[in-house]
Amino acid sequence: MNAAALTDAAKKFLKVKIVNKNYDVIVVGSGVAGLYCALNLKPDAKVLLLCKRQLTLSNSSLAQGGVAAVIDEENDSIASHQNDTLIAGGFKNNPDSLKLLVTKGPEEVRKLIDYNVDFDRDGNGNIHMTLEGGHSKPRILHHKDCTGREIVEKLIEAVKKLPNVTIMEDTMVCDLKKSAHGFSVDTLHVKENRREEYSAHFCLLATGGIGRVYKYTTNSKIATGDGIALAYRIGAKIKNLHLVQFHPTAFNNSNTRECFLISESVRGEGAYLLNCNKERFMDRYDERLELAPRDVVSQAIIKEEARTGSYKFYLDITYKPADFIRNRFPMIYQNLLKEGYDMTKDLIPVYPCQHYLMGGIDVGLHSETSIDGLYAAGECSHTGVHGNNRLASNSLLEALVFSKQAALDINEKLSGNLPEIIPYNFPIQTDPKPLPPGTRTEVRAIMQKAHFVVPNPAEALRGFERLRELKHFLDDGNFEVTPDFIEARSLTTVAYLMLKEMI
Ligand SMILES: Cc1cc2nc3c(=O)[nH]c(=O)nc-3n(C[C@H](O)[C@H](O)[C@H](O)COP(=O)(O)OP(=O)(O)OC[C@H]3O[C@@H](n4cnc5c(N)ncnc54)[C@H](O)[C@@H]3O)c2cc1C
């Protein structure tokens, strides 16, 4: 079939699958991990970069606080960054990957400056570094309180200049298969409802987190664990999916699914955490007070809720100068104003919610998965750097360091003579049915009961049995391939795997 001869309308009408578009590398994801990998691949590598919605819609774009790295070795040290990460992670971190993170991190963060990322500076023109919970030194580089958006925009600008990278937005990977000498992906071009297949010698999954498996999360709507589910289905090793981080201070608004984050750096700059009686209470639970790591603060809130009988908690930064607050936290300030709160004068209502996944597709030091040629980086991967709990601002760093590791490894392999890929032949569906509504809602309700801040073993067991049924229903049914179906199947698979590890 000659694809070029078909008009878009004809393609849609005929539901034609255009096969055999081959690349060297397929990168799935346009967050920091996907973009940075693309930038570090050889300029003569033919790269396809896919993302399921707009390029900028990702958890990376939502990152507020910043990126942690030791760039001031006079006042800080790699050993101290390593130690803080170990303490936050309960000493369960993988020592080799952690060493790589903290030693290579500063170099990659400096490269961001070469890509024109505009980190805030002090009056002397030096990069301003802030403090966040769990860090013993101020080592967080930031762009006001919207660091992620700044980094993503600058990296997109750079990737768009690369002639070897083809970018496809609104292109969702529905299925991934190992083919002879590479990988094939079945994709849905969401806007045109058109399916296409692509193949490559190497594939990097950089598909981000799983937040949408919960009712309340800080994560973007793309965070449905697709990459983890795709990797699991072709037999890649998945590890520590039960290690979920709950951020202690999301804006407490139960009307929306995506809870706006009140960044750690607000506490880093001195905000107090108050209970329903407007009293500070962290001294009951941890000597580091408001700057204890996230799991400690989240659990303290849940315990304080049990003690007081109220879920009302607040952040108070009103004692700082109003100009400082508006200038240091412009995005948070504006978002809160829209909700009717002026953070220079009002207490901010907060409550924990799902924020980050420490586990994921298990990878080695080159971001290689257990399947030859398949790589994973960023939040969908498990490098082991975070141990049981991620230290604030270490995940952008992990995405940078480990996506580069993947690129370097792929570059080396691309230098050899590679055999031609024989694409996998995806079967064409006949008479698929629409997915009945309600799957995602049910999965979210199960997870909220089974594993929110403090795990509930009885609910986990009950939830697991139901998720097993749902997973079979979705895997074995002949459903129309729509974004809703793909994401419902991913969420179910991920939730099933999370609870399986817990029971
Ligand atoms: C509110 C918030 C604040 C945060 N603040 C910080 C911070 O200050 N510092 C820090 O270090 N970390 C922070 N984090 C965490 C950090 O932002 C993320 O862990 C990190 O950016 C993840 O990057 P990523 O590239 O792995 O994934 P993402 O940036 O989430 O990108 C995932 C990409 O995968 C694509 N994708 C997914 N599924 C498919 C599919 N099936 N087909 C095609 N494409 C697909 C998406 O379209 C998207 O482009 C924050 C997170 C949130 C939610």
The ligand as an SDF file (V2000), in Angstrom:
LIG
                    3D

 53 58  0  0  0  0  0  0  0  0999 V2000
    3.2150   18.9640   40.4280 C   0  0  0  0  0  0  0  0  0  0  0  0
    4.5730   18.3080   40.3280 C   0  0  0  0  0  0  0  0  0  0  0  0
    5.6940   18.9870   40.8120 C   0  0  0  0  0  0  0  0  0  0  0  0
    6.9480   18.3990   40.7320 C   0  0  0  0  0  0  0  0  0  0  0  0
    8.0470   19.1060   41.1460 N   0  0  0  0  0  0  0  0  0  0  0  0
    9.2830   18.5610   41.0030 C   0  0  0  0  0  0  0  0  0  0  0  0
   10.4430   19.3130   41.3020 C   0  0  0  0  0  0  0  0  0  0  0  0
   10.3710   20.4660   41.7050 O   0  0  0  0  0  0  0  0  0  0  0  0
   11.6510   18.7150   41.1290 N   0  0  0  0  0  0  0  0  0  0  0  0
   11.7920   17.4330   40.6880 C   0  0  0  0  0  0  0  0  0  0  0  0
   12.9110   16.9460   40.5580 O   0  0  0  0  0  0  0  0  0  0  0  0
   10.6990   16.7180   40.3580 N   0  0  0  0  0  0  0  0  0  0  0  0
    9.4660   17.2500   40.4950 C   0  0  0  0  0  0  0  0  0  0  0  0
    8.3570   16.5140   40.1460 N   0  0  0  0  0  0  0  0  0  0  0  0
    8.5380   15.1790   39.5580 C   0  0  0  0  0  0  0  0  0  0  0  0
    9.0600   15.3120   38.1430 C   0  0  0  0  0  0  0  0  0  0  0  0
    8.4470   16.4030   37.5140 O   0  0  0  0  0  0  0  0  0  0  0  0
    8.7810   14.0590   37.3230 C   0  0  0  0  0  0  0  0  0  0  0  0
    9.1260   12.9160   38.0200 O   0  0  0  0  0  0  0  0  0  0  0  0
    9.6060   14.0600   36.0320 C   0  0  0  0  0  0  0  0  0  0  0  0
    9.4950   15.3020   35.4060 O   0  0  0  0  0  0  0  0  0  0  0  0
    9.1350   12.9640   35.1130 C   0  0  0  0  0  0  0  0  0  0  0  0
    9.6920   13.1780   33.8540 O   0  0  0  0  0  0  0  0  0  0  0  0
    9.4970   12.0890   32.7210 P   0  0  0  0  0  0  0  0  0  0  0  0
   10.2050   12.6120   31.5390 O   0  0  0  0  0  0  0  0  0  0  0  0
    9.8830   10.7680   33.2460 O   0  0  0  0  0  0  0  0  0  0  0  0
    7.9020   12.0220   32.4940 O   0  0  0  0  0  0  0  0  0  0  0  0
    6.8630   13.1440   32.0760 P   0  0  0  0  0  0  0  0  0  0  0  0
    7.4790   14.4770   32.1670 O   0  0  0  0  0  0  0  0  0  0  0  0
    5.6290   12.9250   32.8350 O   0  0  0  0  0  0  0  0  0  0  0  0
    6.5990   12.8440   30.5290 O   0  0  0  0  0  0  0  0  0  0  0  0
    5.8990   11.6950   30.1250 C   0  0  0  0  0  0  0  0  0  0  0  0
    5.7120   11.7380   28.6160 C   0  0  0  0  0  0  0  0  0  0  0  0
    5.3040   10.4520   28.1730 O   0  0  0  0  0  0  0  0  0  0  0  0
    4.2850   10.6000   27.2090 C   0  0  0  0  0  0  0  0  0  0  0  0
    3.4810    9.3680   27.1770 N   0  0  0  0  0  0  0  0  0  0  0  0
    2.9370    8.6910   28.2160 C   0  0  0  0  0  0  0  0  0  0  0  0
    2.2800    7.6060   27.7850 N   0  0  0  0  0  0  0  0  0  0  0  0
    2.4000    7.5900   26.4410 C   0  0  0  0  0  0  0  0  0  0  0  0
    1.9160    6.7460   25.4000 C   0  0  0  0  0  0  0  0  0  0  0  0
    1.1620    5.6640   25.6410 N   0  0  0  0  0  0  0  0  0  0  0  0
    2.2220    7.0560   24.1170 N   0  0  0  0  0  0  0  0  0  0  0  0
    2.9620    8.1540   23.8210 C   0  0  0  0  0  0  0  0  0  0  0  0
    3.4390    8.9860   24.7630 N   0  0  0  0  0  0  0  0  0  0  0  0
    3.1630    8.7120   26.0460 C   0  0  0  0  0  0  0  0  0  0  0  0
    3.5050   11.8200   27.6610 C   0  0  0  0  0  0  0  0  0  0  0  0
    2.7400   12.3280   26.6010 O   0  0  0  0  0  0  0  0  0  0  0  0
    4.6700   12.7210   28.1140 C   0  0  0  0  0  0  0  0  0  0  0  0
    5.1780   13.3980   26.9980 O   0  0  0  0  0  0  0  0  0  0  0  0
    7.0880   17.0890   40.2060 C   0  0  0  0  0  0  0  0  0  0  0  0
    5.9590   16.4190   39.7390 C   0  0  0  0  0  0  0  0  0  0  0  0
    4.7090   17.0170   39.7900 C   0  0  0  0  0  0  0  0  0  0  0  0
    3.5340   16.2650   39.2850 C   0  0  0  0  0  0  0  0  0  0  0  0
  1  2  1  0
  2  3  1  0
  2 52  2  0
  3  4  2  0
  4  5  1  0
  4 50  1  0
  5  6  2  0
  6  7  1  0
  6 13  1  0
  7  8  2  0
  7  9  1  0
  9 10  1  0
 10 11  2  0
 10 12  1  0
 12 13  2  0
 13 14  1  0
 14 15  1  0
 14 50  1  0
 15 16  1  0
 16 17  1  0
 16 18  1  0
 18 19  1  0
 18 20  1  0
 20 21  1  0
 20 22  1  0
 22 23  1  0
 23 24  1  0
 24 25  2  0
 24 26  1  0
 24 27  1  0
 27 28  1  0
 28 29  2  0
 28 30  1  0
 28 31  1  0
 31 32  1  0
 32 33  1  0
 33 34  1  0
 33 48  1  0
 34 35  1  0
 35 36  1  0
 35 46  1  0
 36 37  1  0
 36 45  1  0
 37 38  2  0
 38 39  1  0
 39 40  1  0
 39 45  2  0
 40 41  1  0
 40 42  2  0
 42 43  1  0
 43 44  2  0
 44 45  1  0
 46 47  1  0
 46 48  1  0
 48 49  1  0
 50 51  2  0
 51 52  1  0
 52 53  1  0
M  END
$$$$
